[in-house]
Amino acid sequence: MTFVKICGLSTPADVDAAVEAGADAVGFVMSSRSPRHVTPALATTLVDHVAGRALTVLVTNDLPVDEAVTQAVATGVDVLQLHGPAYDAGAFAVAAEAGVRTWRATSLAQDPHPRTGSHGEDALLLDSPVPGSGHRWSAADLTTRPTGRWLLAGGLDPDNVAAAVAELAPWGVDVSSGVESSRGVKDHTAVQRFVAAVRA
């Protein structure tokens, strides 16, 4: 069964919508540049609200790794997702030394031949060239498909995710802007439709 992560959640109602739809993981973004940014206090509240019903993931692309690790521990998330070229293998080693489980998010523009686990991460997420933008990349560009636990992201929505899964057979899928009514605002019906399309 394809793993489903709904990312960029910012309210308890968002969490409930994702969990009740059947999502395996929910993501909270801690990035000053994102319209989906949550404060440490809100992230902690949302993790508490999940109450073990799904895997919780803290996503960042601009925090120094030491601070990202500190926030992951403080908020109680299950996974820290380090997003982009600012985080090298050394950054993942810092997280590992602290006992923090990590996922690595990259794009084909940054890593044309991505390999799951190359930085010590538990899972690899392939995003679009502009994370969170909803911009799609062409499947034809993926000349070397990752193996193991990798998630497809970027430009997915309830209407195209089933075809993407059938074509590329990723371990999982990740969506944020593709289930929003406006930038940063989750559409709970779209969340339900997205998960249902993957499961179908």
Summary of the structure (lengths in Angstrom):
residues: 200
radius of gyration: 15.3
end to end distance: 10.0
largest distance: 41.7
contacts: 695
relative contact order: 0.18
helix: 34%
strand: 22%
